[in-house]
Amino acid sequence: MDYKLIDNIEVDGIDTKDYPDFCDAFIASADYDGKPMTDNQLDKINEDRDFVYECVQNHLF
């Protein structure tokens, strides 16, 4: 999966009491190459915790 094609990312499950780990956060929806991602695609990118963490940081700051 080309992460550069992912945009319009919506992050959910952010618990500020869990700072700085945000281990419960996940990507709830996103677009891939202009089309909404499927549940399977979302599951795949949510397995990449570094990517999810980066998205959380972008969402918060």
PDB file of N, CA, C and O in Angstrom:
ATOM      1  N   MET A   1       0.850  -1.179   0.000  1.00  0.00           N
ATOM      2  CA  MET A   1       0.000   0.000   0.000  1.00  0.00           C
ATOM      3  C   MET A   1       0.892   1.238   0.000  1.00  0.00           C
ATOM      4  O   MET A   1       1.846   1.332   0.772  1.00  0.00           O
ATOM      5  N   ASP A   2       0.573   2.169  -0.864  1.00  0.00           N
ATOM      6  CA  ASP A   2       1.326   3.409  -0.970  1.00  0.00           C
ATOM      7  C   ASP A   2       0.697   4.435  -0.018  1.00  0.00           C
ATOM      8  O   ASP A   2      -0.378   4.970  -0.287  1.00  0.00           O
ATOM      9  N   TYR A   3       1.379   4.695   1.082  1.00  0.00           N
ATOM     10  CA  TYR A   3       0.845   5.601   2.098  1.00  0.00           C
ATOM     11  C   TYR A   3       0.686   7.032   1.590  1.00  0.00           C
ATOM     12  O   TYR A   3      -0.077   7.810   2.162  1.00  0.00           O
ATOM     13  N   LYS A   4       1.392   7.379   0.532  1.00  0.00           N
ATOM     14  CA  LYS A   4       1.279   8.730  -0.033  1.00  0.00           C
ATOM     15  C   LYS A   4      -0.082   8.958  -0.682  1.00  0.00           C
ATOM     16  O   LYS A   4      -0.482  10.103  -0.893  1.00  0.00           O
ATOM     17  N   LEU A   5      -0.794   7.886  -1.000  1.00  0.00           N
ATOM     18  CA  LEU A   5      -2.109   7.995  -1.626  1.00  0.00           C
ATOM     19  C   LEU A   5      -3.250   8.045  -0.605  1.00  0.00           C
ATOM     20  O   LEU A   5      -4.418   8.153  -0.977  1.00  0.00           O
ATOM     21  N   ILE A   6      -2.904   7.965   0.678  1.00  0.00           N
ATOM     22  CA  ILE A   6      -3.924   7.997   1.731  1.00  0.00           C
ATOM     23  C   ILE A   6      -4.118   9.435   2.190  1.00  0.00           C
ATOM     24  O   ILE A   6      -3.158  10.120   2.541  1.00  0.00           O
ATOM     25  N   ASP A   7      -5.374   9.886   2.183  1.00  0.00           N
ATOM     26  CA  ASP A   7      -5.682  11.222   2.690  1.00  0.00           C
ATOM     27  C   ASP A   7      -7.081  11.216   3.297  1.00  0.00           C
ATOM     28  O   ASP A   7      -7.738  10.178   3.372  1.00  0.00           O
ATOM     29  N   ASN A   8      -7.519  12.388   3.727  1.00  0.00           N
ATOM     30  CA  ASN A   8      -8.833  12.534   4.355  1.00  0.00           C
ATOM     31  C   ASN A   8      -8.985  11.556   5.527  1.00  0.00           C
ATOM     32  O   ASN A   8     -10.005  10.880   5.665  1.00  0.00           O
ATOM     33  N   ILE A   9      -7.953  11.499   6.358  1.00  0.00           N
ATOM     34  CA  ILE A   9      -7.883  10.534   7.451  1.00  0.00           C
ATOM     35  C   ILE A   9      -8.658  11.030   8.664  1.00  0.00           C
ATOM     36  O   ILE A   9      -8.463  12.156   9.122  1.00  0.00           O
ATOM     37  N   GLU A  10      -9.535  10.181   9.174  1.00  0.00           N
ATOM     38  CA  GLU A  10     -10.293  10.458  10.393  1.00  0.00           C
ATOM     39  C   GLU A  10      -9.800   9.503  11.475  1.00  0.00           C
ATOM     40  O   GLU A  10      -9.874   8.284  11.321  1.00  0.00           O
ATOM     41  N   VAL A  11      -9.298  10.068  12.568  1.00  0.00           N
ATOM     42  CA  VAL A  11      -8.778   9.279  13.674  1.00  0.00           C
ATOM     43  C   VAL A  11      -9.813   9.265  14.791  1.00  0.00           C
ATOM     44  O   VAL A  11     -10.468  10.275  15.049  1.00  0.00           O
ATOM     45  N   ASP A  12      -9.959   8.121  15.453  1.00  0.00           N
ATOM     46  CA  ASP A  12     -10.913   7.983  16.559  1.00  0.00           C
ATOM     47  C   ASP A  12     -10.223   7.230  17.687  1.00  0.00           C
ATOM     48  O   ASP A  12      -9.150   6.657  17.500  1.00  0.00           O
ATOM     49  N   GLY A  13     -10.844   7.235  18.851  1.00  0.00           N
ATOM     50  CA  GLY A  13     -10.325   6.494  19.990  1.00  0.00           C
ATOM     51  C   GLY A  13      -9.179   7.176  20.709  1.00  0.00           C
ATOM     52  O   GLY A  13      -8.445   6.535  21.462  1.00  0.00           O
ATOM     53  N   ILE A  14      -9.020   8.478  20.481  1.00  0.00           N
ATOM     54  CA  ILE A  14      -7.936   9.204  21.144  1.00  0.00           C
ATOM     55  C   ILE A  14      -8.344   9.498  22.579  1.00  0.00           C
ATOM     56  O   ILE A  14      -9.363  10.142  22.830  1.00  0.00           O
ATOM     57  N   ASP A  15      -7.537   9.017  23.516  1.00  0.00           N
ATOM     58  CA  ASP A  15      -7.748   9.272  24.940  1.00  0.00           C
ATOM     59  C   ASP A  15      -6.555  10.075  25.434  1.00  0.00           C
ATOM     60  O   ASP A  15      -5.449   9.546  25.546  1.00  0.00           O
ATOM     61  N   THR A  16      -6.777  11.358  25.731  1.00  0.00           N
ATOM     62  CA  THR A  16      -5.664  12.221  26.125  1.00  0.00           C
ATOM     63  C   THR A  16      -5.037  11.786  27.442  1.00  0.00           C
ATOM     64  O   THR A  16      -3.902  12.161  27.735  1.00  0.00           O
ATOM     65  N   LYS A  17      -5.753  11.002  28.241  1.00  0.00           N
ATOM     66  CA  LYS A  17      -5.171  10.477  29.483  1.00  0.00           C
ATOM     67  C   LYS A  17      -4.112   9.432  29.172  1.00  0.00           C
ATOM     68  O   LYS A  17      -3.296   9.095  30.030  1.00  0.00           O
ATOM     69  N   ASP A  18      -4.123   8.918  27.949  1.00  0.00           N
ATOM     70  CA  ASP A  18      -3.176   7.897  27.520  1.00  0.00           C
ATOM     71  C   ASP A  18      -1.941   8.511  26.852  1.00  0.00           C
ATOM     72  O   ASP A  18      -1.118   7.799  26.276  1.00  0.00           O
ATOM     73  N   TYR A  19      -1.823   9.833  26.937  1.00  0.00           N
ATOM     74  CA  TYR A  19      -0.663  10.518  26.349  1.00  0.00           C
ATOM     75  C   TYR A  19       0.614   9.976  26.963  1.00  0.00           C
ATOM     76  O   TYR A  19       0.623   9.764  28.176  1.00  0.00           O
ATOM     77  N   PRO A  20       1.661   9.740  26.252  1.00  0.00           N
ATOM     78  CA  PRO A  20       1.878   9.984  24.839  1.00  0.00           C
ATOM     79  C   PRO A  20       1.656   8.749  23.962  1.00  0.00           C
ATOM     80  O   PRO A  20       1.939   8.796  22.765  1.00  0.00           O
ATOM     81  N   ASP A  21       1.165   7.664  24.519  1.00  0.00           N
ATOM     82  CA  ASP A  21       1.060   6.415  23.754  1.00  0.00           C
ATOM     83  C   ASP A  21      -0.118   6.364  22.795  1.00  0.00           C
ATOM     84  O   ASP A  21       0.019   5.902  21.662  1.00  0.00           O
ATOM     85  N   PHE A  22      -1.280   6.840  23.247  1.00  0.00           N
ATOM     86  CA  PHE A  22      -2.510   6.792  22.437  1.00  0.00           C
ATOM     87  C   PHE A  22      -2.736   5.398  21.856  1.00  0.00           C
ATOM     88  O   PHE A  22      -3.065   5.252  20.679  1.00  0.00           O
ATOM     89  N   CYS A  23      -2.558   4.381  22.690  1.00  0.00           N
ATOM     90  CA  CYS A  23      -2.603   2.996  22.200  1.00  0.00           C
ATOM     91  C   CYS A  23      -3.994   2.556  21.752  1.00  0.00           C
ATOM     92  O   CYS A  23      -4.113   1.559  21.040  1.00  0.00           O
ATOM     93  N   ASP A  24      -5.048   3.269  22.147  1.00  0.00           N
ATOM     94  CA  ASP A  24      -6.401   2.900  21.728  1.00  0.00           C
ATOM     95  C   ASP A  24      -6.854   3.625  20.461  1.00  0.00           C
ATOM     96  O   ASP A  24      -7.924   3.337  19.926  1.00  0.00           O
ATOM     97  N   ALA A  25      -6.048   4.555  19.991  1.00  0.00           N
ATOM     98  CA  ALA A  25      -6.419   5.326  18.797  1.00  0.00           C
ATOM     99  C   ALA A  25      -6.367   4.441  17.554  1.00  0.00           C
ATOM    100  O   ALA A  25      -5.579   3.500  17.465  1.00  0.00           O
ATOM    101  N   PHE A  26      -7.227   4.773  16.609  1.00  0.00           N
ATOM    102  CA  PHE A  26      -7.273   4.029  15.355  1.00  0.00           C
ATOM    103  C   PHE A  26      -7.783   4.932  14.241  1.00  0.00           C
ATOM    104  O   PHE A  26      -8.380   5.978  14.497  1.00  0.00           O
ATOM    105  N   ILE A  27      -7.543   4.521  13.018  1.00  0.00           N
ATOM    106  CA  ILE A  27      -8.034   5.257  11.861  1.00  0.00           C
ATOM    107  C   ILE A  27      -9.422   4.720  11.543  1.00  0.00           C
ATOM    108  O   ILE A  27      -9.583   3.556  11.176  1.00  0.00           O
ATOM    109  N   ALA A  28     -10.413   5.576  11.688  1.00  0.00           N
ATOM    110  CA  ALA A  28     -11.804   5.174  11.495  1.00  0.00           C
ATOM    111  C   ALA A  28     -12.209   5.203  10.022  1.00  0.00           C
ATOM    112  O   ALA A  28     -13.010   4.384   9.570  1.00  0.00           O
ATOM    113  N   SER A  29     -11.649   6.149   9.287  1.00  0.00           N
ATOM    114  CA  SER A  29     -11.941   6.225   7.858  1.00  0.00           C
ATOM    115  C   SER A  29     -10.828   6.998   7.177  1.00  0.00           C
ATOM    116  O   SER A  29     -10.108   7.779   7.799  1.00  0.00           O
ATOM    117  N   ALA A  30     -10.712   6.758   5.888  1.00  0.00           N
ATOM    118  CA  ALA A  30      -9.707   7.445   5.080  1.00  0.00           C
ATOM    119  C   ALA A  30     -10.018   7.173   3.614  1.00  0.00           C
ATOM    120  O   ALA A  30     -10.801   6.284   3.281  1.00  0.00           O
ATOM    121  N   ASP A  31      -9.392   7.953   2.754  1.00  0.00           N
ATOM    122  CA  ASP A  31      -9.506   7.741   1.316  1.00  0.00           C
ATOM    123  C   ASP A  31      -8.177   7.223   0.804  1.00  0.00           C
ATOM    124  O   ASP A  31      -7.114   7.612   1.287  1.00  0.00           O
ATOM    125  N   TYR A  32      -8.251   6.340  -0.181  1.00  0.00           N
ATOM    126  CA  TYR A  32      -7.059   5.839  -0.853  1.00  0.00           C
ATOM    127  C   TYR A  32      -7.202   6.136  -2.335  1.00  0.00           C
ATOM    128  O   TYR A  32      -8.100   5.629  -3.007  1.00  0.00           O
ATOM    129  N   ASP A  33      -6.316   6.953  -2.818  1.00  0.00           N
ATOM    130  CA  ASP A  33      -6.340   7.369  -4.228  1.00  0.00           C
ATOM    131  C   ASP A  33      -7.706   7.951  -4.604  1.00  0.00           C
ATOM    132  O   ASP A  33      -8.229   7.699  -5.689  1.00  0.00           O
ATOM    133  N   GLY A  34      -8.275   8.741  -3.670  1.00  0.00           N
ATOM    134  CA  GLY A  34      -9.529   9.434  -3.932  1.00  0.00           C
ATOM    135  C   GLY A  34     -10.788   8.645  -3.670  1.00  0.00           C
ATOM    136  O   GLY A  34     -11.887   9.165  -3.865  1.00  0.00           O
ATOM    137  N   LYS A  35     -10.664   7.393  -3.231  1.00  0.00           N
ATOM    138  CA  LYS A  35     -11.843   6.556  -2.972  1.00  0.00           C
ATOM    139  C   LYS A  35     -11.852   6.119  -1.514  1.00  0.00           C
ATOM    140  O   LYS A  35     -10.793   5.863  -0.941  1.00  0.00           O
ATOM    141  N   PRO A  36     -13.038   6.029  -0.904  1.00  0.00           N
ATOM    142  CA  PRO A  36     -13.108   5.581   0.486  1.00  0.00           C
ATOM    143  C   PRO A  36     -12.486   4.191   0.657  1.00  0.00           C
ATOM    144  O   PRO A  36     -12.697   3.293  -0.158  1.00  0.00           O
ATOM    145  N   MET A  37     -11.723   4.042   1.726  1.00  0.00           N
ATOM    146  CA  MET A  37     -11.072   2.762   1.987  1.00  0.00           C
ATOM    147  C   MET A  37     -12.082   1.753   2.520  1.00  0.00           C
ATOM    148  O   MET A  37     -13.031   2.109   3.218  1.00  0.00           O
ATOM    149  N   THR A  38     -11.859   0.498   2.181  1.00  0.00           N
ATOM    150  CA  THR A  38     -12.713  -0.583   2.662  1.00  0.00           C
ATOM    151  C   THR A  38     -12.312  -0.930   4.101  1.00  0.00           C
ATOM    152  O   THR A  38     -11.268  -0.497   4.587  1.00  0.00           O
ATOM    153  N   ASP A  39     -13.150  -1.709   4.763  1.00  0.00           N
ATOM    154  CA  ASP A  39     -12.823  -2.154   6.119  1.00  0.00           C
ATOM    155  C   ASP A  39     -11.519  -2.949   6.135  1.00  0.00           C
ATOM    156  O   ASP A  39     -10.725  -2.815   7.065  1.00  0.00           O
ATOM    157  N   ASN A  40     -11.298  -3.762   5.129  1.00  0.00           N
ATOM    158  CA  ASN A  40     -10.060  -4.552   5.061  1.00  0.00           C
ATOM    159  C   ASN A  40      -8.834  -3.653   4.921  1.00  0.00           C
ATOM    160  O   ASN A  40      -7.806  -3.901   5.551  1.00  0.00           O
ATOM    161  N   GLN A  41      -8.937  -2.620   4.105  1.00  0.00           N
ATOM    162  CA  GLN A  41      -7.824  -1.685   3.949  1.00  0.00           C
ATOM    163  C   GLN A  41      -7.567  -0.940   5.252  1.00  0.00           C
ATOM    164  O   GLN A  41      -6.416  -0.735   5.637  1.00  0.00           O
ATOM    165  N   LEU A  42      -8.638  -0.536   5.931  1.00  0.00           N
ATOM    166  CA  LEU A  42      -8.487   0.157   7.208  1.00  0.00           C
ATOM    167  C   LEU A  42      -7.846  -0.756   8.244  1.00  0.00           C
ATOM    168  O   LEU A  42      -6.990  -0.317   9.012  1.00  0.00           O
ATOM    169  N   ASP A  43      -8.247  -2.008   8.272  1.00  0.00           N
ATOM    170  CA  ASP A  43      -7.639  -2.971   9.198  1.00  0.00           C
ATOM    171  C   ASP A  43      -6.140  -3.069   8.937  1.00  0.00           C
ATOM    172  O   ASP A  43      -5.340  -3.118   9.871  1.00  0.00           O
ATOM    173  N   LYS A  44      -5.771  -3.097   7.670  1.00  0.00           N
ATOM    174  CA  LYS A  44      -4.362  -3.225   7.289  1.00  0.00           C
ATOM    175  C   LYS A  44      -3.547  -2.025   7.767  1.00  0.00           C
ATOM    176  O   LYS A  44      -2.476  -2.200   8.348  1.00  0.00           O
ATOM    177  N   ILE A  45      -4.039  -0.811   7.531  1.00  0.00           N
ATOM    178  CA  ILE A  45      -3.253   0.358   7.952  1.00  0.00           C
ATOM    179  C   ILE A  45      -3.272   0.532   9.468  1.00  0.00           C
ATOM    180  O   ILE A  45      -2.334   1.093  10.034  1.00  0.00           O
ATOM    181  N   ASN A  46      -4.325   0.061  10.133  1.00  0.00           N
ATOM    182  CA  ASN A  46      -4.359   0.151  11.595  1.00  0.00           C
ATOM    183  C   ASN A  46      -3.370  -0.805  12.252  1.00  0.00           C
ATOM    184  O   ASN A  46      -3.032  -0.634  13.423  1.00  0.00           O
ATOM    185  N   GLU A  47      -2.906  -1.805  11.515  1.00  0.00           N
ATOM    186  CA  GLU A  47      -1.869  -2.698  12.029  1.00  0.00           C
ATOM    187  C   GLU A  47      -0.518  -1.991  12.101  1.00  0.00           C
ATOM    188  O   GLU A  47       0.358  -2.392  12.868  1.00  0.00           O
ATOM    189  N   ASP A  48      -0.353  -0.943  11.303  1.00  0.00           N
ATOM    190  CA  ASP A  48       0.893  -0.179  11.288  1.00  0.00           C
ATOM    191  C   ASP A  48       0.795   0.906  12.368  1.00  0.00           C
ATOM    192  O   ASP A  48       0.374   2.030  12.097  1.00  0.00           O
ATOM    193  N   ARG A  49       1.187   0.551  13.582  1.00  0.00           N
ATOM    194  CA  ARG A  49       1.023   1.461  14.723  1.00  0.00           C
ATOM    195  C   ARG A  49       1.823   2.753  14.560  1.00  0.00           C
ATOM    196  O   ARG A  49       1.413   3.798  15.068  1.00  0.00           O
ATOM    197  N   ASP A  50       2.947   2.698  13.866  1.00  0.00           N
ATOM    198  CA  ASP A  50       3.719   3.922  13.635  1.00  0.00           C
ATOM    199  C   ASP A  50       2.935   4.900  12.763  1.00  0.00           C
ATOM    200  O   ASP A  50       2.934   6.104  13.018  1.00  0.00           O
ATOM    201  N   PHE A  51       2.271   4.379  11.740  1.00  0.00           N
ATOM    202  CA  PHE A  51       1.459   5.225  10.873  1.00  0.00           C
ATOM    203  C   PHE A  51       0.271   5.800  11.642  1.00  0.00           C
ATOM    204  O   PHE A  51      -0.045   6.983  11.508  1.00  0.00           O
ATOM    205  N   VAL A  52      -0.382   4.972  12.441  1.00  0.00           N
ATOM    206  CA  VAL A  52      -1.519   5.442  13.245  1.00  0.00           C
ATOM    207  C   VAL A  52      -1.054   6.532  14.200  1.00  0.00           C
ATOM    208  O   VAL A  52      -1.720   7.557  14.343  1.00  0.00           O
ATOM    209  N   TYR A  53       0.075   6.320  14.851  1.00  0.00           N
ATOM    210  CA  TYR A  53       0.592   7.308  15.796  1.00  0.00           C
ATOM    211  C   TYR A  53       0.890   8.628  15.087  1.00  0.00           C
ATOM    212  O   TYR A  53       0.594   9.699  15.617  1.00  0.00           O
ATOM    213  N   GLU A  54       1.466   8.554  13.910  1.00  0.00           N
ATOM    214  CA  GLU A  54       1.743   9.758  13.126  1.00  0.00           C
ATOM    215  C   GLU A  54       0.438  10.487  12.792  1.00  0.00           C
ATOM    216  O   GLU A  54       0.385  11.716  12.846  1.00  0.00           O
ATOM    217  N   CYS A  55      -0.602   9.743  12.450  1.00  0.00           N
ATOM    218  CA  CYS A  55      -1.907  10.344  12.144  1.00  0.00           C
ATOM    219  C   CYS A  55      -2.516  10.997  13.384  1.00  0.00           C
ATOM    220  O   CYS A  55      -3.129  12.061  13.291  1.00  0.00           O
ATOM    221  N   VAL A  56      -2.350  10.366  14.528  1.00  0.00           N
ATOM    222  CA  VAL A  56      -2.835  10.947  15.782  1.00  0.00           C
ATOM    223  C   VAL A  56      -2.123  12.267  16.046  1.00  0.00           C
ATOM    224  O   VAL A  56      -2.757  13.266  16.386  1.00  0.00           O
ATOM    225  N   GLN A  57      -0.804  12.268  15.887  1.00  0.00           N
ATOM    226  CA  GLN A  57      -0.031  13.503  16.102  1.00  0.00           C
ATOM    227  C   GLN A  57      -0.492  14.604  15.144  1.00  0.00           C
ATOM    228  O   GLN A  57      -0.641  15.756  15.551  1.00  0.00           O
ATOM    229  N   ASN A  58      -0.714  14.258  13.886  1.00  0.00           N
ATOM    230  CA  ASN A  58      -1.181  15.247  12.913  1.00  0.00           C
ATOM    231  C   ASN A  58      -2.559  15.761  13.273  1.00  0.00           C
ATOM    232  O   ASN A  58      -2.859  16.937  13.065  1.00  0.00           O
ATOM    233  N   HIS A  59      -3.396  14.900  13.808  1.00  0.00           N
ATOM    234  CA  HIS A  59      -4.765  15.280  14.185  1.00  0.00           C
ATOM    235  C   HIS A  59      -4.737  16.235  15.398  1.00  0.00           C
ATOM    236  O   HIS A  59      -5.495  17.205  15.440  1.00  0.00           O
ATOM    237  N   LEU A  60      -3.877  15.963  16.364  1.00  0.00           N
ATOM    238  CA  LEU A  60      -3.847  16.753  17.583  1.00  0.00           C
ATOM    239  C   LEU A  60      -3.083  18.060  17.442  1.00  0.00           C
ATOM    240  O   LEU A  60      -3.437  19.064  18.059  1.00  0.00           O
ATOM    241  N   PHE A  61      -2.056  18.043  16.642  1.00  0.00           N
ATOM    242  CA  PHE A  61      -1.192  19.222  16.559  1.00  0.00           C
ATOM    243  C   PHE A  61      -1.236  19.758  15.193  1.00  0.00           C
ATOM    244  O   PHE A  61      -0.577  20.756  14.900  1.00  0.00           O
TER     245      PHE A  61
END
